[in-house]
Structure formats: structure tokens, C-alpha cells
């Protein structure tokens, strides 16, 4: 994975150096922050290439949130090459062309953007390049310049994880100042450290809903949209095997939230890395038990064992935001959860 990302950046850097003279704003200080929503990718290509480019990008950006309806992490917004000047400062831009025989407007645009040497080399070897901050700060800029759809599709397995990782890191960089700014709820953070010996960054707008000190459970919440974060812990190692971890996670919501349970639909349990250690990760759909006040939506949980204090921790978050996009809020809560740390005594 590291080598794949390194190669993407290395090639992109060489390309960046050759085209820097084409950029109107040559100094980073003179550029404005990139525009646009962080769950949108602006794709600039000719109509004749649209179907193939869409096919390729959907094979790359496969992350989907089930709410329970499927919601992609990224919405692809297609525009004609003639709109390039208006859209080149968006946060995530893809400029693409495939078949030079058509002499399409997308093909002509990329001929203008790339020096002859780089244009030709992409069509022989590597048809996908990514660089950063070309036309704006906090921007990812991707060029697809393939000699055929076959050449482009052949790169999917090689490049998928590296590209997704770059876009994931880009999302975190853009969201971090928004979430973790000068208006953090430090009084809540300090009280949690003092009472329980662990820390989590609490952004503005988040409050404590309930603390069950006798059952080792802290419940944080935020409205507009309705979001919860739950943190629980128990003595001993409860994550020795998949069955034990799965049973614990499955029952944990109802035990602690009271009226919430997990639905079977799209439930998934797997191992992942969390805080440089191994954890069980569960994700799927939650629902309320009380049908008079029916709610539901996506959730995610991390469960891991800390051998220093012989405790198993369960970190959970969920959202209810019917009819509207939820992926950005879920990814924000994932960032919050991953600030969790146990204070060494």
C-alpha cells in the first residue's frame, strides 16, 4: 500500500513540476481554498467519454454507506470541458479523456494541460495521475489520459486502494480544521479525563446526554442532524474471537441506549486497525424498538482490548437524518471516535 501511494505521488510530482508554469497562481499563498462539498467529485470530460469514465470511477470509489438505502461516499458530478475555467478550483477535480481519434473537447483540453512528453507517456504506461493544490489550496487534481478504455480498466486493481487512500486523507485534512477548531468543548473533555481516565476530543455542539457510571457508559449527542456517540468499557478481554465480539456488539446498543437495536440488514463484522492496534469493527443499520417513534439509520462500532489496564472498550456512533446525505456526518464521527485515547497513569 505504501509503495503504491508513493508511486502515485512521485509520478504526480514529476507531472506537477512540468505543468506548474500553466497554473495562474504559482504561489500557494495566493491561492484560495478549494470550493465544493467534500462528498462531490467534479468530473470534466466530453460526452463521448462520459460512460467509460463513470464506469472507471465507480470501480475506484466503491465505498457505500447503507442508510438503509445505498449512499456513495462520493457523488460524481459531470461537466463539459468548456466549463473547466469555472470548475478548476473545486476541491476534487477529475479531467479525463480516452480516445484521441475523436478529437473531442476533453482530448483537446488535456493536450493543453500537459506537455507533449507527459501526454504521450501517460498513453503508453500510466494513464492516471494525481497531484495536490494545483489551482487551489486543499485540492486534489486528477488527470485520466488513456489511449483506450481497455488500458484504463486494466489499472483498476492496481490503483484502487491508493487512489481511495489519497481521497480519504484529503477528506480528513479538509474536515479537521472544521471539527477540531478553537471552539472545542474542553470542559466535557476535562471532566471525562478526570472521571474515567480516557480522553476524546469533543467538538462544539456536542453535549453529554447521559453518564452511567455504574455500568461504565458515556453517551454524547448532537442535533441537526441527530447524532450519537457511545463509549463503554468492561474489565477483561472480550474480543478473543469473532463470536464473542459479535455477540457483545449486537447486544450492547439495547443495553445502553435502551430503545435501539441492530437490524440484520447489511450487518458486517470484520477486523481492522484502530489506534495502532487490532479491533473488531461492526457496521450496519440500527432501528428503534418503539414503533410509535420509529427511527433508524447507519451505525459503526469499534471494539478493542487494552492490555495495560485490562479493559475492553466499545466505541459506537450512529445517525438519524432521513432523506438526506449522511456519509459526511458519519465520516466526521469516525474522525471524532479516532481521537479517543487512554491516559497513561
C-alpha positions as CSV (number, residue, x, y, z in Angstrom):
1,X,0.0,0.0,0.0
2,X,2.8,2.5,1.0
3,X,4.7,1.8,-2.2
4,X,1.5,2.2,-4.3
5,X,0.8,5.6,-2.8
6,X,4.4,6.6,-3.0
7,X,4.5,5.8,-6.7
8,X,1.3,7.7,-7.3
9,X,2.6,10.8,-5.6
10,X,6.1,10.5,-7.1
11,X,4.7,10.4,-10.7
12,X,2.2,13.1,-9.9
13,X,5.0,15.3,-8.5
14,X,7.0,15.0,-11.7
15,X,4.0,15.9,-13.7
16,X,3.2,18.8,-11.4
17,X,6.7,20.3,-11.9
18,X,6.3,20.2,-15.7
19,X,2.9,21.9,-15.8
20,X,3.4,24.4,-12.9
21,X,4.0,27.2,-15.5
22,X,0.5,26.7,-16.7
23,X,-1.1,27.5,-13.4
24,X,-2.3,31.1,-13.0
25,X,-1.5,31.2,-9.3
26,X,2.1,30.0,-8.8
27,X,2.3,30.7,-5.1
28,X,0.3,28.7,-2.6
29,X,-0.2,31.8,-0.5
30,X,-2.0,33.5,-3.4
31,X,-4.5,30.6,-3.8
32,X,-7.9,30.4,-2.2
33,X,-9.2,27.3,-0.5
34,X,-10.8,24.9,-2.9
35,X,-14.5,25.1,-3.3
36,X,-17.2,22.4,-3.2
37,X,-18.7,19.8,-1.0
38,X,-16.3,17.1,0.3
39,X,-18.5,14.3,-1.0
40,X,-18.5,15.6,-4.6
41,X,-16.0,14.9,-7.3
42,X,-16.2,17.2,-10.3
43,X,-15.5,15.2,-13.5
44,X,-14.7,17.2,-16.6
45,X,-14.9,15.2,-19.8
46,X,-16.6,15.0,-23.2
47,X,-20.0,13.4,-23.5
48,X,-18.5,10.7,-25.7
49,X,-16.2,9.6,-22.9
50,X,-18.7,10.0,-20.0
51,X,-20.0,6.4,-19.8
52,X,-16.5,4.9,-19.7
53,X,-15.1,7.4,-17.2
54,X,-18.1,6.9,-15.0
55,X,-17.6,3.1,-15.1
56,X,-14.0,3.5,-14.1
57,X,-14.6,5.9,-11.3
58,X,-17.4,3.8,-9.8
59,X,-15.0,0.9,-9.8
60,X,-12.5,3.0,-7.9
61,X,-14.8,4.8,-5.4
62,X,-16.6,1.7,-4.2
63,X,-17.3,2.9,-0.6
64,X,-21.0,2.8,0.1
65,X,-23.0,3.7,3.2
66,X,-26.2,1.8,3.7
67,X,-28.8,4.0,5.4
68,X,-30.6,1.5,4.6
69,X,-30.6,2.9,1.1
70,X,-27.2,2.8,-0.5
71,X,-25.4,6.2,-0.4
72,X,-22.0,6.5,-2.1
73,X,-19.2,8.3,-0.2
74,X,-18.7,10.4,-3.4
75,X,-21.2,11.8,-5.9
76,X,-19.8,12.2,-9.4
77,X,-20.8,15.5,-10.9
78,X,-20.1,15.6,-14.7
79,X,-19.4,18.7,-16.6
80,X,-18.3,19.6,-20.2
81,X,-14.7,20.6,-20.8
82,X,-15.9,24.1,-21.7
83,X,-16.6,24.6,-18.0
84,X,-13.0,23.9,-16.9
85,X,-12.2,27.5,-16.1
86,X,-15.2,27.8,-13.8
87,X,-14.6,24.4,-12.1
88,X,-10.8,24.1,-11.9
89,X,-10.8,25.4,-8.3
90,X,-13.1,22.7,-6.9
91,X,-11.9,20.5,-4.0
92,X,-11.8,17.3,-6.0
93,X,-11.4,17.6,-9.8
94,X,-11.0,14.8,-12.4
95,X,-10.2,15.8,-16.0
96,X,-10.5,12.9,-18.3
97,X,-10.2,11.7,-22.0
98,X,-9.8,8.4,-23.6
99,X,-9.8,8.1,-27.4
100,X,-7.7,10.6,-29.3
101,X,-9.3,9.6,-32.7
102,X,-12.4,11.5,-31.7
103,X,-10.5,14.8,-31.2
104,X,-13.1,15.6,-28.5
105,X,-13.1,18.8,-26.4
106,X,-11.8,16.7,-23.5
107,X,-8.9,15.5,-25.5
108,X,-8.0,19.0,-26.6
109,X,-8.2,20.3,-23.0
110,X,-5.8,17.7,-21.7
111,X,-3.4,18.4,-24.7
112,X,-3.3,22.0,-23.4
113,X,-2.8,21.0,-19.8
114,X,0.0,18.5,-20.3
115,X,3.4,18.9,-22.0
116,X,3.9,16.7,-25.1
117,X,6.3,14.3,-23.3
118,X,3.9,13.7,-20.3
119,X,0.9,13.4,-22.6
120,X,2.5,10.7,-24.6
121,X,4.0,8.8,-21.7
122,X,0.6,8.5,-20.0
123,X,-0.9,6.9,-23.1
124,X,1.9,4.3,-23.1
125,X,2.2,3.5,-19.4
126,X,0.4,5.2,-16.6
127,X,-3.0,6.8,-17.7
128,X,-3.8,8.2,-14.2
129,X,-2.0,10.9,-12.3
130,X,-3.0,12.8,-9.1
131,X,-1.5,15.9,-7.7
132,X,-2.5,18.4,-5.0
133,X,-3.1,22.2,-4.8
134,X,-2.8,22.9,-8.5
135,X,-5.4,25.6,-8.8
136,X,-6.5,26.0,-5.2
137,X,-5.4,25.1,-1.7
138,X,-6.7,21.9,-0.2
139,X,-7.4,20.4,-3.6
140,X,-6.9,17.0,-5.3
141,X,-6.5,17.2,-9.0
142,X,-6.6,14.0,-11.1
143,X,-6.0,13.5,-14.8
144,X,-7.1,10.5,-16.7
145,X,-5.4,10.3,-20.2
146,X,-5.9,6.8,-21.6
147,X,-5.4,5.6,-25.2
148,X,-8.3,3.1,-24.8
149,X,-10.9,2.0,-22.4
150,X,-9.0,-1.3,-22.1
151,X,-5.8,0.5,-21.0
152,X,-7.8,2.4,-18.4
153,X,-9.8,-0.5,-17.0
154,X,-6.6,-2.6,-16.7
155,X,-5.4,-0.2,-14.0
156,X,-8.3,-0.6,-11.6
157,X,-7.0,-3.3,-9.3
158,X,-3.5,-1.7,-9.2
159,X,-4.7,1.8,-8.4
160,X,-8.0,1.4,-6.5
161,X,-6.6,1.3,-2.9
162,X,-4.0,4.0,-3.5
163,X,-6.5,6.5,-5.0
164,X,-9.1,5.8,-2.3
165,X,-6.5,6.4,0.4
166,X,-5.4,9.7,-1.1
167,X,-9.0,10.9,-1.3
168,X,-9.7,9.7,2.3
169,X,-6.7,11.6,3.6
170,X,-7.8,14.6,1.6
171,X,-11.2,14.5,3.3
172,X,-9.7,14.3,6.7
173,X,-7.4,17.3,6.0
174,X,-10.3,19.4,4.9
175,X,-12.6,18.4,7.7
176,X,-10.0,18.6,10.6
177,X,-10.0,22.4,11.0
178,X,-13.8,22.5,10.8
179,X,-14.2,19.8,13.6
180,X,-11.3,20.5,15.8
181,X,-11.0,24.3,16.0
182,X,-10.7,26.8,18.8
183,X,-14.3,26.1,20.0
184,X,-13.8,22.6,21.4
185,X,-15.9,21.6,24.4
186,X,-12.9,21.4,26.7
187,X,-14.9,21.3,29.9
188,X,-16.5,18.0,28.8
189,X,-13.1,16.6,27.7
190,X,-11.5,17.5,31.1
191,X,-14.4,16.0,33.1
192,X,-14.1,12.7,31.2
193,X,-10.4,12.5,31.7
194,X,-10.8,13.2,35.4
195,X,-13.7,10.7,35.9
196,X,-12.7,7.8,33.6
197,X,-9.0,8.2,32.6
198,X,-9.6,8.5,28.9
199,X,-9.8,11.4,26.5
200,X,-11.8,12.2,23.4
201,X,-12.0,15.4,21.5
202,X,-15.5,16.9,21.8
203,X,-16.3,19.5,19.0
204,X,-18.6,22.4,19.5
205,X,-22.3,21.4,19.6
206,X,-21.8,18.1,21.2
207,X,-23.1,17.5,24.7
208,X,-23.3,14.8,27.3
209,X,-26.7,13.1,27.1
210,X,-26.1,10.6,29.9
211,X,-23.4,9.1,32.0
212,X,-24.0,5.7,33.6
213,X,-21.1,5.5,35.9
214,X,-22.2,2.2,37.5
215,X,-22.2,0.5,34.1
216,X,-19.2,2.3,32.5
217,X,-21.1,4.1,29.7
218,X,-20.9,7.7,28.4
219,X,-23.4,8.9,25.9
220,X,-22.7,12.0,23.8
221,X,-25.1,13.7,21.4
222,X,-25.6,16.4,18.8
223,X,-28.7,17.6,17.0
224,X,-29.3,18.8,13.4
225,X,-28.8,16.2,12.4
226,X,-29.5,13.7,15.2
227,X,-26.1,12.0,16.1
228,X,-25.0,9.9,19.0
229,X,-21.6,8.7,20.2
230,X,-21.5,6.0,22.9
231,X,-18.4,4.8,24.8
232,X,-18.4,1.8,27.0
233,X,-15.8,-0.3,28.7
234,X,-15.6,-3.5,30.8
235,X,-12.9,-5.4,32.6
236,X,-11.1,-8.2,30.9
237,X,-10.6,-9.2,27.3
238,X,-13.9,-9.6,25.5
239,X,-12.5,-9.7,22.0
240,X,-10.7,-13.0,21.8
241,X,-12.8,-14.3,18.9
242,X,-15.3,-13.1,16.4
243,X,-18.3,-14.8,18.1
244,X,-17.6,-13.1,21.5
245,X,-17.1,-9.7,19.9
246,X,-20.1,-10.0,17.7
247,X,-22.4,-11.0,20.5
248,X,-21.2,-8.2,22.7
249,X,-21.7,-5.6,20.0
250,X,-25.1,-7.0,19.0
251,X,-26.5,-6.6,22.5
252,X,-24.6,-3.5,23.6
253,X,-26.9,-0.9,21.9
254,X,-30.1,-2.1,23.5
255,X,-28.4,-2.5,26.9
256,X,-27.0,1.0,26.9
257,X,-29.3,3.1,24.7
258,X,-32.5,1.3,25.8
259,X,-34.7,1.7,22.7
260,X,-32.2,0.9,20.0
261,X,-31.2,-2.4,18.4
262,X,-29.2,-3.6,15.4
263,X,-31.1,-4.8,12.3
264,X,-29.8,-7.8,10.4
265,X,-29.7,-5.9,7.1
266,X,-26.2,-5.3,5.8
267,X,-24.6,-6.1,9.2
268,X,-20.9,-6.6,8.8
269,X,-18.2,-7.6,11.3
270,X,-14.5,-7.6,10.5
271,X,-11.1,-6.9,11.9
272,X,-9.4,-3.6,11.4
273,X,-6.6,-1.4,12.8
274,X,-7.5,1.1,15.5
275,X,-5.1,3.3,17.4
276,X,-2.2,1.2,16.0
277,X,-3.7,-2.0,17.4
278,X,-6.3,-4.5,16.3
279,X,-10.0,-4.1,16.8
280,X,-13.3,-5.5,15.7
281,X,-15.3,-3.2,13.5
282,X,-19.1,-3.6,13.1
283,X,-21.3,-1.6,10.8
284,X,-24.8,-1.8,9.6
285,X,-28.3,-0.4,10.4
286,X,-29.8,0.5,13.7
287,X,-33.5,0.9,14.5
288,X,-35.7,1.9,17.4
289,X,-37.7,-0.7,19.2
290,X,-40.6,1.6,20.0
291,X,-42.6,1.7,16.8
292,X,-44.5,4.8,17.9
293,X,-41.3,6.8,17.5
294,X,-39.7,4.9,14.6
295,X,-36.1,6.0,13.8
296,X,-33.2,4.4,12.2
297,X,-30.0,4.8,10.2
298,X,-26.4,3.7,9.8
299,X,-24.1,2.9,12.7
300,X,-20.5,1.8,13.2
301,X,-18.6,0.4,16.2
302,X,-15.1,-0.4,17.2
303,X,-14.3,-2.8,20.0
304,X,-10.7,-3.4,21.2
305,X,-8.8,-4.6,24.3
306,X,-6.3,-2.5,26.1
307,X,-3.8,-4.8,27.9
308,X,-2.3,-2.0,30.0
309,X,-5.4,-1.6,32.1
310,X,-7.1,-4.9,31.3
311,X,-10.2,-3.4,29.8
312,X,-12.2,-3.9,26.6
313,X,-13.6,-0.6,25.0
314,X,-16.6,-0.3,22.7
315,X,-16.8,3.0,20.7
316,X,-20.1,3.4,18.8
317,X,-21.7,6.1,16.6
318,X,-24.9,6.5,14.7
319,X,-27.1,9.0,12.9
320,X,-30.7,9.6,12.1
321,X,-31.1,12.0,9.1
322,X,-33.9,10.7,6.9
323,X,-34.0,11.6,3.3
324,X,-30.6,13.4,3.4
325,X,-26.9,12.6,2.8
326,X,-25.3,11.0,5.9
327,X,-21.9,9.9,4.7
328,X,-20.1,13.2,5.6
329,X,-21.5,13.2,9.1
330,X,-20.6,9.5,9.6
331,X,-17.1,10.2,8.4
332,X,-16.9,13.2,10.8
333,X,-17.9,11.0,13.7
334,X,-15.3,8.5,12.7
335,X,-12.7,11.2,13.0
336,X,-14.0,12.1,16.5
337,X,-14.0,8.5,17.6
338,X,-10.4,8.1,16.5
339,X,-9.2,10.9,18.8
340,X,-10.1,8.5,21.7
341,X,-7.1,7.7,23.8
342,X,-6.4,6.2,27.2
343,X,-4.4,8.4,29.6
344,X,-1.4,6.7,30.9
345,X,-1.2,6.9,34.7
